[in-house]
Amino acid sequence: TQLLEQSPQFLSIQEGENLTVYCNSSSVFSSLQWYRQEPGEGPVLLVTVVTGGEVKKLKRLTFQFGDARKDSSLHITAAQTGDTGLYLCAAGGSNYQLIWGAGTKLIIKP
Amino acid sequence: DAGVIQSPRHEVTEMGQEVTLRCKPISGHNSLFWYRQTMMRGLELLIYFNNNVPIDDSGMPEDRFSAKMPNASFSTLKIQPSEPRDSAVYFCASTRGGNTEAFFGQGTRLTVV
């Protein structure tokens, strides 16, 4: 069974601090996606990484795909209150389905 | 494009009643997914369709749950009879072609009392 484990499950930090959240698996994936979900809304795709070692930046967010394509990290620099939300990673399974991590709930305090 | 549209946004019903959730995928997307999200279990895939055909319904919890996709622009998820443990947020998502990047609706928050 392919599993994605996200850590930490919960993170609460002050505005302006940096943070990193992780998505790990024992399986190799062809691609991995990160989504952010705000309260009362559905998940919204942030980025897709496909190449081992790939780094993508989205403003203050930096996404990295592990060299072996088994893990990924999301680093936020100078967090803002607008970054608050549930961060989910997902990877391609069989038949175009996605395998989902349980998410990291991030709270940025003003 | 308006994105994936779900209705209703909120549903409160009594145990034993039939509940129907509706979804309109993004035009041109040929795969549609129904998910259920709870605090305890996170995001669970219930069923997905490709070109209107159900491909995998192994996530449907019980026979009380059924889903249909009569055409490319509409799908329903029905629970009959509903039970309190069905209370959750139900999401519909769609994807295009062989791409796994999913676009979600805003969800339906179902409360069964």
Interface residues (C-beta under 8 A of the other chain):
Chain A: S31 Q33 Y35 G40 E41 G42 P43 V44 L45 T48 L88 A90 G92 N95 Y96 Q97 L98 W100 G101 A102 G103
Chain B: V4 S31 F33 G42 L43 L45 Y48 N50 I55 D56 F91 A93 T95 G98 T100 E101 A102 F103 F104 G105 Q106 G107
